[in-house]
Amino acid sequence: MFLHILTDILRNSILVTGLVVIMMMLIESVDIESHGRFFSRLKKNTAGQVVVSALLGSIPGCIGGFASVSLYSKRMISFGALVAMMAASSGDEAFIMMAMVPDKAPWIFLALFGIAVATGILIDFIAPGLSTRRGADDDSSLPSMPQCSCGTRHGETRQSDTRHGETRHFGWKRTVMIAGVLVFIVALASGALAHDHTPEEVKEEVGVSLNLLDEKWMNILFAVLSLILVPILWRSSDRFTEHLWHHVIKRHAPQIFLWTAGVLALIGFGMQHVDISGWIGRNTAVMILLAVAIGMIPESGPHIIFVTMYASGMVPLSVLLASSISQDGHSSLPLLAQDKKSFALAKLLNCGIALIVGFGTMLLS
């Protein structure tokens, strides 16, 4: 059991870190290649940021959430947009809803999206300063990236970058990044990093013929998308390669991995001594409070009980909505590593929204 939990923690930590790092590098690349024009309109449209982030959160699983966190770390979306993603996201439980209540799942996702957009815009309107404060990705504390040298370093080949008049040295940093991306792509496509938190009894109840109870198909899709990064790394200038290495690989990757592994270890081993199922009662108000409290856990798995209970008619929609809004699977883990204040505030606001929606729905039903 210990070895299984340890392996699962390591696999999930590598998966989360790899997904976020690749997304950050893709965002950096697109921003540099387009000279900032690609994200310029998004930066000027706060409501558009909220809608885009809520759409990313609506994607089943955690990949869309990771993309939103990466955009927030670059301050390309607002704080309200970040909260909107967290409110719209249901983590891996979205797959289970699609399998267990396929007739109701689209309407639940649509309701979550609407709630997320409304609250995100409201937060940005009431407290615009939350989106303009100095954030985790401020580069002012970092040393300036070294300028590329026109000479050839020892043991390296040199090619001219005719677009910018700069040089490309195929040194060890560029080689390590390209090799790392390729290995990660293979691991995603092969299913080596797949994680499945769905209990066997749930799989037996809903069936697995649709293959919706894991993220394998989305991981394959992201593996294909990640291939775009290989030619970018291959042809990028020395200056940009150094920037990616120092800013993304050296600064962010270790933080994300260590915090993710630490939190997952605390949850993984702690849950061995806590029986969440034993806490469940039939009082709707208590169930809403319990769903929101468990939603604070940045993990996919404990929240499945509310989906299965809703599907079996044991709890009303208000409980499921409260659970879905308050929890976001692994999506917020990278935010915890990079910006703890934003993580704490976003989580508190998210839980507040969940309580309002949960009790509001209970009173109206």
VEXDO-174626 format. One record per residue (C-alpha): z, y, x; chain; residue number from 1; residue in one letter. Coordinates in nm, 3 decimals. Layout:
% VEXDO-174626
- Z / Y / X / A / NUM / a
...
% end
This chain:
% VEXDO-174626
- 0.000 / 0.000 / 0.000 / A / 1 / m
- 0.094 / 0.241 / 0.282 / A / 2 / f
- -0.232 / 0.175 / 0.466 / A / 3 / l
- -0.434 / 0.217 / 0.146 / A / 4 / h
- -0.274 / 0.556 / 0.071 / A / 5 / i
- -0.320 / 0.668 / 0.432 / A / 6 / l
- -0.687 / 0.568 / 0.428 / A / 7 / t
- -0.741 / 0.746 / 0.098 / A / 8 / d
- -0.575 / 1.063 / 0.233 / A / 9 / i
- -0.792 / 1.058 / 0.546 / A / 10 / l
- -1.112 / 0.994 / 0.349 / A / 11 / r
- -1.042 / 1.270 / 0.098 / A / 12 / n
- -0.941 / 1.517 / 0.370 / A / 13 / s
- -1.266 / 1.457 / 0.557 / A / 14 / i
- -1.464 / 1.486 / 0.233 / A / 15 / l
- -1.302 / 1.815 / 0.128 / A / 16 / v
- -1.323 / 1.966 / 0.476 / A / 17 / t
- -1.685 / 1.858 / 0.523 / A / 18 / g
- -1.800 / 1.990 / 0.186 / A / 19 / l
- -1.633 / 2.328 / 0.232 / A / 20 / v
- -1.746 / 2.372 / 0.593 / A / 21 / v
- -2.109 / 2.291 / 0.508 / A / 22 / i
- -2.100 / 2.527 / 0.210 / A / 23 / m
- -1.956 / 2.804 / 0.426 / A / 24 / m
- -2.230 / 2.753 / 0.686 / A / 25 / m
- -2.500 / 2.751 / 0.416 / A / 26 / l
- -2.363 / 3.073 / 0.267 / A / 27 / i
- -2.349 / 3.236 / 0.611 / A / 28 / e
- -2.704 / 3.122 / 0.685 / A / 29 / s
- -2.849 / 3.246 / 0.356 / A / 30 / v
- -2.670 / 3.579 / 0.393 / A / 31 / d
- -2.795 / 3.631 / 0.751 / A / 32 / i
- -3.150 / 3.509 / 0.686 / A / 33 / e
- -3.188 / 3.737 / 0.383 / A / 34 / s
- -3.022 / 4.029 / 0.567 / A / 35 / h
- -2.758 / 4.039 / 0.292 / A / 36 / g
- -3.011 / 4.085 / 0.013 / A / 37 / r
- -2.952 / 3.744 / -0.149 / A / 38 / f
- -2.590 / 3.819 / -0.241 / A / 39 / f
- -2.621 / 4.198 / -0.270 / A / 40 / s
- -2.690 / 4.196 / -0.644 / A / 41 / r
- -2.409 / 3.948 / -0.706 / A / 42 / l
- -2.164 / 4.167 / -0.512 / A / 43 / k
- -2.253 / 4.466 / -0.731 / A / 44 / k
- -2.224 / 4.277 / -1.060 / A / 45 / n
- -1.862 / 4.179 / -1.126 / A / 46 / t
- -1.936 / 4.021 / -1.463 / A / 47 / a
- -2.220 / 3.824 / -1.305 / A / 48 / g
- -1.979 / 3.696 / -1.040 / A / 49 / q
- -1.746 / 3.569 / -1.311 / A / 50 / v
- -2.027 / 3.394 / -1.498 / A / 51 / v
- -2.166 / 3.230 / -1.182 / A / 52 / v
- -1.821 / 3.115 / -1.070 / A / 53 / s
- -1.738 / 2.978 / -1.416 / A / 54 / a
- -2.069 / 2.788 / -1.414 / A / 55 / l
- -1.980 / 2.640 / -1.074 / A / 56 / l
- -1.641 / 2.538 / -1.212 / A / 57 / g
- -1.808 / 2.373 / -1.510 / A / 58 / s
- -1.989 / 2.128 / -1.282 / A / 59 / i
- -1.809 / 1.790 / -1.314 / A / 60 / p
- -1.603 / 1.703 / -1.006 / A / 61 / g
- -1.495 / 1.941 / -0.732 / A / 62 / c
- -1.818 / 2.036 / -0.555 / A / 63 / i
- -1.884 / 2.345 / -0.769 / A / 64 / g
- -1.525 / 2.456 / -0.719 / A / 65 / g
- -1.560 / 2.424 / -0.342 / A / 66 / f
- -1.870 / 2.645 / -0.357 / A / 67 / a
- -1.679 / 2.909 / -0.554 / A / 68 / s
- -1.387 / 2.904 / -0.309 / A / 69 / v
- -1.633 / 2.942 / -0.020 / A / 70 / s
- -1.793 / 3.244 / -0.190 / A / 71 / l
- -1.449 / 3.395 / -0.250 / A / 72 / y
- -1.348 / 3.342 / 0.112 / A / 73 / s
- -1.649 / 3.558 / 0.206 / A / 74 / k
- -1.548 / 3.809 / -0.066 / A / 75 / r
- -1.884 / 3.761 / -0.236 / A / 76 / m
- -1.711 / 3.704 / -0.570 / A / 77 / i
- -1.408 / 3.873 / -0.722 / A / 78 / s
- -1.057 / 3.742 / -0.777 / A / 79 / f
- -1.127 / 3.726 / -1.150 / A / 80 / g
- -1.431 / 3.509 / -1.073 / A / 81 / a
- -1.209 / 3.277 / -0.870 / A / 82 / l
- -0.964 / 3.240 / -1.160 / A / 83 / v
- -1.260 / 3.181 / -1.393 / A / 84 / a
- -1.374 / 2.888 / -1.177 / A / 85 / m
- -1.026 / 2.737 / -1.183 / A / 86 / m
- -1.002 / 2.776 / -1.562 / A / 87 / a
- -1.346 / 2.622 / -1.622 / A / 88 / a
- -1.298 / 2.332 / -1.379 / A / 89 / s
- -1.154 / 1.999 / -1.493 / A / 90 / s
- -1.200 / 1.813 / -1.164 / A / 91 / g
- -1.282 / 1.444 / -1.182 / A / 92 / d
- -1.138 / 1.431 / -1.533 / A / 93 / e
- -1.464 / 1.588 / -1.654 / A / 94 / a
- -1.641 / 1.258 / -1.577 / A / 95 / f
- -1.384 / 1.068 / -1.781 / A / 96 / i
- -1.418 / 1.305 / -2.077 / A / 97 / m
- -1.796 / 1.256 / -2.066 / A / 98 / m
- -1.742 / 0.880 / -2.082 / A / 99 / a
- -1.451 / 0.856 / -2.327 / A / 100 / m
- -1.536 / 1.138 / -2.572 / A / 101 / v
- -1.908 / 1.203 / -2.515 / A / 102 / p
- -1.948 / 1.369 / -2.857 / A / 103 / d
- -1.668 / 1.620 / -2.793 / A / 104 / k
- -1.694 / 1.670 / -2.416 / A / 105 / a
- -1.983 / 1.925 / -2.424 / A / 106 / p
- -1.795 / 2.139 / -2.676 / A / 107 / w
- -1.478 / 2.120 / -2.469 / A / 108 / i
- -1.670 / 2.226 / -2.157 / A / 109 / f
- -1.832 / 2.511 / -2.352 / A / 110 / l
- -1.492 / 2.627 / -2.477 / A / 111 / a
- -1.348 / 2.615 / -2.125 / A / 112 / l
- -1.646 / 2.814 / -1.995 / A / 113 / f
- -1.603 / 3.080 / -2.263 / A / 114 / g
- -1.229 / 3.107 / -2.195 / A / 115 / i
- -1.293 / 3.126 / -1.821 / A / 116 / a
- -1.552 / 3.405 / -1.848 / A / 117 / v
- -1.338 / 3.611 / -2.087 / A / 118 / a
- -1.023 / 3.585 / -1.876 / A / 119 / t
- -1.208 / 3.641 / -1.547 / A / 120 / g
- -1.367 / 3.965 / -1.673 / A / 121 / i
- -1.032 / 4.076 / -1.820 / A / 122 / l
- -0.850 / 4.018 / -1.490 / A / 123 / i
- -1.108 / 4.216 / -1.292 / A / 124 / d
- -1.091 / 4.499 / -1.549 / A / 125 / f
- -0.710 / 4.517 / -1.554 / A / 126 / i
- -0.650 / 4.464 / -1.181 / A / 127 / a
- -0.965 / 4.545 / -0.981 / A / 128 / p
- -0.753 / 4.591 / -0.668 / A / 129 / g
- -0.701 / 4.214 / -0.645 / A / 130 / l
- -1.068 / 4.178 / -0.553 / A / 131 / s
- -1.077 / 4.454 / -0.292 / A / 132 / t
- -0.772 / 4.371 / -0.085 / A / 133 / r
- -0.816 / 4.231 / 0.263 / A / 134 / r
- -0.871 / 3.858 / 0.236 / A / 135 / g
- -0.860 / 3.540 / 0.438 / A / 136 / a
- -1.214 / 3.575 / 0.564 / A / 137 / d
- -1.173 / 3.922 / 0.713 / A / 138 / d
- -1.326 / 3.903 / 1.059 / A / 139 / d
- -1.150 / 4.205 / 1.205 / A / 140 / s
- -0.888 / 3.987 / 1.374 / A / 141 / s
- -1.148 / 3.769 / 1.538 / A / 142 / l
- -1.298 / 3.839 / 1.879 / A / 143 / p
- -1.654 / 3.965 / 1.862 / A / 144 / s
- -1.917 / 3.697 / 1.893 / A / 145 / m
- -2.065 / 3.679 / 2.240 / A / 146 / p
- -2.415 / 3.812 / 2.285 / A / 147 / q
- -2.676 / 3.561 / 2.383 / A / 148 / c
- -2.788 / 3.552 / 2.742 / A / 149 / s
- -3.153 / 3.561 / 2.835 / A / 150 / c
- -3.096 / 3.321 / 3.118 / A / 151 / g
- -3.067 / 2.945 / 3.098 / A / 152 / t
- -2.720 / 2.793 / 3.114 / A / 153 / r
- -2.648 / 2.500 / 3.333 / A / 154 / h
- -2.778 / 2.176 / 3.182 / A / 155 / g
- -2.931 / 2.349 / 2.878 / A / 156 / e
- -3.288 / 2.403 / 2.767 / A / 157 / t
- -3.409 / 2.742 / 2.642 / A / 158 / r
- -3.658 / 2.831 / 2.370 / A / 159 / q
- -3.758 / 3.177 / 2.250 / A / 160 / s
- -3.673 / 3.292 / 1.901 / A / 161 / d
- -3.987 / 3.491 / 1.837 / A / 162 / t
- -3.855 / 3.633 / 1.512 / A / 163 / r
- -3.568 / 3.829 / 1.669 / A / 164 / h
- -3.653 / 3.829 / 2.038 / A / 165 / g
- -3.341 / 3.622 / 2.107 / A / 166 / e
- -3.300 / 3.287 / 2.277 / A / 167 / t
- -3.190 / 2.945 / 2.164 / A / 168 / r
- -2.987 / 2.726 / 2.396 / A / 169 / h
- -2.949 / 2.367 / 2.286 / A / 170 / f
- -2.600 / 2.333 / 2.427 / A / 171 / g
- -2.311 / 2.117 / 2.323 / A / 172 / w
- -2.189 / 2.338 / 2.035 / A / 173 / k
- -2.523 / 2.334 / 1.856 / A / 174 / r
- -2.558 / 1.962 / 1.927 / A / 175 / t
- -2.210 / 1.885 / 1.792 / A / 176 / v
- -2.272 / 2.081 / 1.472 / A / 177 / m
- -2.609 / 1.918 / 1.404 / A / 178 / i
- -2.472 / 1.571 / 1.480 / A / 179 / a
- -2.166 / 1.636 / 1.263 / A / 180 / g
- -2.378 / 1.745 / 0.968 / A / 181 / v
- -2.603 / 1.441 / 1.002 / A / 182 / l
- -2.306 / 1.201 / 1.019 / A / 183 / v
- -2.149 / 1.369 / 0.714 / A / 184 / f
- -2.477 / 1.340 / 0.521 / A / 185 / i
- -2.498 / 0.968 / 0.598 / A / 186 / v
- -2.134 / 0.920 / 0.496 / A / 187 / a
- -2.195 / 1.099 / 0.165 / A / 188 / l
- -2.515 / 0.914 / 0.084 / A / 189 / a
- -2.371 / 0.574 / 0.176 / A / 190 / s
- -2.058 / 0.623 / -0.034 / A / 191 / g
- -1.824 / 0.593 / 0.265 / A / 192 / a
- -1.637 / 0.905 / 0.150 / A / 193 / l
- -1.643 / 0.830 / -0.222 / A / 194 / a
- -1.310 / 0.862 / -0.396 / A / 195 / h
- -1.224 / 0.721 / -0.735 / A / 196 / d
- -0.895 / 0.799 / -0.909 / A / 197 / h
- -0.982 / 0.629 / -1.235 / A / 198 / t
- -0.743 / 0.348 / -1.333 / A / 199 / p
- -0.902 / 0.006 / -1.384 / A / 200 / e
- -0.783 / -0.007 / -1.745 / A / 201 / e
- -0.972 / 0.316 / -1.819 / A / 202 / v
- -1.288 / 0.177 / -1.662 / A / 203 / k
- -1.259 / -0.137 / -1.875 / A / 204 / e
- -1.205 / 0.069 / -2.190 / A / 205 / e
- -1.503 / 0.303 / -2.152 / A / 206 / v
- -1.733 / 0.084 / -1.945 / A / 207 / g
- -1.900 / 0.176 / -1.616 / A / 208 / v
- -2.264 / 0.124 / -1.706 / A / 209 / s
- -2.327 / 0.501 / -1.709 / A / 210 / l
- -2.166 / 0.532 / -1.364 / A / 211 / n
- -1.994 / 0.856 / -1.468 / A / 212 / l
- -1.647 / 0.768 / -1.343 / A / 213 / l
- -1.708 / 0.868 / -0.983 / A / 214 / d
- -1.879 / 1.146 / -0.789 / A / 215 / e
- -2.121 / 0.926 / -0.599 / A / 216 / k
- -2.432 / 1.067 / -0.765 / A / 217 / w
- -2.319 / 1.425 / -0.696 / A / 218 / m
- -2.234 / 1.339 / -0.335 / A / 219 / n
- -2.587 / 1.205 / -0.288 / A / 220 / i
- -2.726 / 1.525 / -0.438 / A / 221 / l
- -2.512 / 1.733 / -0.202 / A / 222 / f
- -2.620 / 1.516 / 0.092 / A / 223 / a
- -2.982 / 1.605 / 0.014 / A / 224 / v
- -2.886 / 1.974 / -0.013 / A / 225 / l
- -2.702 / 1.955 / 0.320 / A / 226 / s
- -3.024 / 1.852 / 0.493 / A / 227 / l
- -3.130 / 2.216 / 0.461 / A / 228 / i
- -2.863 / 2.305 / 0.715 / A / 229 / l
- -3.013 / 2.087 / 0.991 / A / 230 / v
- -3.331 / 2.294 / 1.054 / A / 231 / p
- -3.125 / 2.613 / 1.015 / A / 232 / i
- -2.890 / 2.503 / 1.293 / A / 233 / l
- -3.186 / 2.383 / 1.500 / A / 234 / w
- -3.371 / 2.715 / 1.495 / A / 235 / r
- -3.083 / 2.965 / 1.472 / A / 236 / s
- -3.016 / 3.214 / 1.750 / A / 237 / s
- -2.739 / 3.171 / 2.005 / A / 238 / d
- -2.542 / 3.456 / 1.850 / A / 239 / r
- -2.545 / 3.300 / 1.505 / A / 240 / f
- -2.460 / 2.956 / 1.647 / A / 241 / t
- -2.161 / 3.105 / 1.829 / A / 242 / e
- -2.054 / 3.280 / 1.508 / A / 243 / h
- -2.065 / 2.957 / 1.309 / A / 244 / l
- -1.876 / 2.770 / 1.580 / A / 245 / w
- -1.594 / 3.023 / 1.625 / A / 246 / h
- -1.563 / 3.140 / 1.267 / A / 247 / h
- -1.626 / 2.826 / 1.059 / A / 248 / v
- -1.574 / 2.523 / 1.284 / A / 249 / i
- -1.298 / 2.648 / 1.514 / A / 250 / k
- -1.108 / 2.873 / 1.273 / A / 251 / r
- -1.145 / 2.733 / 0.920 / A / 252 / h
- -1.215 / 2.359 / 0.959 / A / 253 / a
- -0.881 / 2.263 / 1.125 / A / 254 / p
- -0.683 / 2.469 / 0.871 / A / 255 / q
- -0.861 / 2.315 / 0.575 / A / 256 / i
- -0.826 / 1.960 / 0.708 / A / 257 / f
- -0.456 / 1.986 / 0.800 / A / 258 / l
- -0.350 / 2.157 / 0.477 / A / 259 / w
- -0.556 / 1.918 / 0.265 / A / 260 / t
- -0.418 / 1.613 / 0.445 / A / 261 / a
- -0.062 / 1.746 / 0.422 / A / 262 / g
- -0.076 / 1.820 / 0.050 / A / 263 / v
- -0.249 / 1.490 / -0.030 / A / 264 / l
- 0.010 / 1.300 / 0.175 / A / 265 / a
- 0.295 / 1.472 / -0.010 / A / 266 / l
- 0.134 / 1.393 / -0.344 / A / 267 / i
- 0.017 / 1.043 / -0.252 / A / 268 / g
- 0.350 / 0.917 / -0.123 / A / 269 / f
- 0.556 / 1.123 / -0.369 / A / 270 / g
- 0.377 / 0.974 / -0.670 / A / 271 / m
- 0.495 / 0.629 / -0.562 / A / 272 / q
- 0.843 / 0.731 / -0.673 / A / 273 / h
- 0.749 / 0.937 / -0.982 / A / 274 / v
- 0.633 / 0.777 / -1.305 / A / 275 / d
- 0.443 / 1.055 / -1.483 / A / 276 / i
- 0.353 / 0.824 / -1.772 / A / 277 / s
- 0.723 / 0.782 / -1.841 / A / 278 / g
- 0.759 / 1.155 / -1.910 / A / 279 / w
- 0.517 / 1.153 / -2.201 / A / 280 / i
- 0.658 / 1.230 / -2.549 / A / 281 / g
- 0.509 / 1.304 / -2.889 / A / 282 / r
- 0.620 / 1.666 / -2.926 / A / 283 / n
- 0.309 / 1.885 / -2.895 / A / 284 / t
- 0.493 / 2.188 / -2.751 / A / 285 / a
- 0.664 / 1.975 / -2.488 / A / 286 / v
- 0.334 / 1.804 / -2.410 / A / 287 / m
- 0.163 / 2.141 / -2.353 / A / 288 / i
- 0.438 / 2.250 / -2.115 / A / 289 / l
- 0.417 / 1.915 / -1.937 / A / 290 / l
- 0.038 / 1.932 / -1.912 / A / 291 / a
- 0.054 / 2.280 / -1.756 / A / 292 / v
- 0.331 / 2.177 / -1.514 / A / 293 / a
- 0.134 / 1.874 / -1.397 / A / 294 / i
- -0.174 / 2.097 / -1.377 / A / 295 / g
- -0.010 / 2.272 / -1.082 / A / 296 / m
- -0.071 / 1.957 / -0.877 / A / 297 / i
- -0.391 / 2.014 / -0.670 / A / 298 / p
- -0.510 / 1.658 / -0.713 / A / 299 / e
- -0.733 / 1.452 / -0.940 / A / 300 / s
- -0.553 / 1.159 / -1.096 / A / 301 / g
- -0.225 / 1.260 / -1.268 / A / 302 / p
- -0.419 / 1.451 / -1.534 / A / 303 / h
- -0.616 / 1.147 / -1.651 / A / 304 / i
- -0.332 / 1.050 / -1.881 / A / 305 / i
- -0.396 / 1.354 / -2.105 / A / 306 / f
- -0.766 / 1.269 / -2.135 / A / 307 / v
- -0.694 / 0.909 / -2.228 / A / 308 / t
- -0.424 / 1.010 / -2.476 / A / 309 / m
- -0.656 / 1.263 / -2.640 / A / 310 / y
- -0.935 / 1.005 / -2.660 / A / 311 / a
- -0.697 / 0.761 / -2.831 / A / 312 / s
- -0.570 / 1.026 / -3.075 / A / 313 / g
- -0.217 / 1.040 / -2.933 / A / 314 / m
- -0.227 / 1.414 / -2.853 / A / 315 / v
- -0.420 / 1.703 / -3.012 / A / 316 / p
- -0.690 / 1.920 / -2.855 / A / 317 / l
- -0.436 / 2.188 / -2.760 / A / 318 / s
- -0.277 / 1.957 / -2.503 / A / 319 / v
- -0.611 / 1.859 / -2.349 / A / 320 / l
- -0.721 / 2.225 / -2.324 / A / 321 / l
- -0.392 / 2.321 / -2.157 / A / 322 / a
- -0.432 / 2.037 / -1.908 / A / 323 / s
- -0.798 / 2.112 / -1.837 / A / 324 / s
- -0.740 / 2.485 / -1.779 / A / 325 / i
- -0.432 / 2.450 / -1.560 / A / 326 / s
- -0.574 / 2.185 / -1.329 / A / 327 / q
- -0.885 / 2.197 / -1.113 / A / 328 / d
- -0.873 / 1.875 / -0.912 / A / 329 / g
- -0.918 / 1.929 / -0.539 / A / 330 / h
- -1.111 / 2.253 / -0.585 / A / 331 / s
- -0.827 / 2.487 / -0.491 / A / 332 / s
- -0.707 / 2.295 / -0.184 / A / 333 / l
- -0.934 / 2.485 / 0.060 / A / 334 / p
- -0.804 / 2.810 / -0.090 / A / 335 / l
- -0.448 / 2.700 / -0.013 / A / 336 / l
- -0.548 / 2.654 / 0.350 / A / 337 / a
- -0.725 / 2.989 / 0.383 / A / 338 / q
- -0.546 / 3.232 / 0.151 / A / 339 / d
- -0.207 / 3.118 / 0.027 / A / 340 / k
- -0.131 / 3.439 / -0.164 / A / 341 / k
- -0.456 / 3.416 / -0.360 / A / 342 / s
- -0.389 / 3.046 / -0.424 / A / 343 / f
- -0.040 / 3.109 / -0.562 / A / 344 / a
- -0.143 / 3.405 / -0.777 / A / 345 / l
- -0.456 / 3.234 / -0.910 / A / 346 / a
- -0.258 / 2.921 / -0.997 / A / 347 / k
- 0.009 / 3.121 / -1.180 / A / 348 / l
- -0.251 / 3.314 / -1.378 / A / 349 / l
- -0.435 / 2.991 / -1.451 / A / 350 / n
- -0.121 / 2.830 / -1.587 / A / 351 / c
- -0.048 / 3.141 / -1.794 / A / 352 / g
- -0.396 / 3.117 / -1.948 / A / 353 / i
- -0.338 / 2.746 / -2.016 / A / 354 / a
- -0.010 / 2.819 / -2.195 / A / 355 / l
- -0.167 / 3.093 / -2.409 / A / 356 / i
- -0.467 / 2.879 / -2.505 / A / 357 / v
- -0.257 / 2.566 / -2.557 / A / 358 / g
- 0.004 / 2.723 / -2.784 / A / 359 / f
- -0.259 / 2.941 / -2.954 / A / 360 / g
- -0.467 / 2.637 / -3.042 / A / 361 / t
- -0.155 / 2.453 / -3.160 / A / 362 / m
- -0.062 / 2.738 / -3.397 / A / 363 / l
- -0.414 / 2.771 / -3.534 / A / 364 / l
- -0.464 / 2.399 / -3.596 / A / 365 / s
% end
